[in-house]
Amino acid sequence: MQISRRKFFKICAGGMAGTSAAMLGFAPATALAAPRSYKLLQAKETRNTCTYCSVGCGMLLYSMGDTARNVKSKLFHIEGDPDHPVNRGALCPKGAGALDYVNSPNRLQYPEFRAAGSDKWVRLTWEETFKRIAKHLKADRDANFVEKNEAGVTVNRWLTTGMLCASASSNETGLLTQKWARSLGMLAVDNQARV
């Protein structure tokens, strides 16, 4: 076996470093045999559906924190759900990066409203938000609802407002969403899977 001078020095340096570490008390066999706690052992596991696109991959979310009242648990790990029929444990980069999105200090966690012409956002409660949305929907429907067309045929349609539905929802949720939107007369109902 031919060894160059450079390779000889590398071998000698590696051997010397290993011997020095062993003399200082570092024994790799002992260090590797030490028990390590599994990071997900004490965590609470929650199944969820990824919200990024229309595929609807399954996710396992792991959080730590006391389950006492007024204590928020902290999400610290996300992985694909191996039992999910869509992704079978795999996640795309966006789904795998959802942990950073959830824990971002810039994440919006409550509804905000900006009045026309204003440069300030005002925080609203969820109750105020729902009332405001309902008020605007009713005002628009009252102003633009078409009961009969030019020929006098009853059409009961509302063409000025539309709805974009979530594609990762269950069939039951989709059915209820469609029934609600169609009962109001909305014709522009679409799904995230097509967008």
Secondary structure, DSSP 8 states (H G I E B T S, - for coil): ----HHHHHHHHHHHHHHHHHHHTT--HHHHHHS----TTTT-EEEEEE--SSSS--EEEEEEES--STT---EEEEEEE-TT-TTTTT---HHHHTHHHHHT-TT---S-EE--TT----EE--HHHHHHHHHHHHHHHHHHHEEEE-TTS-EEEEEEEEEEEE-TTS-HHHHHHHHHHHHHHTEEEEEEGGG-
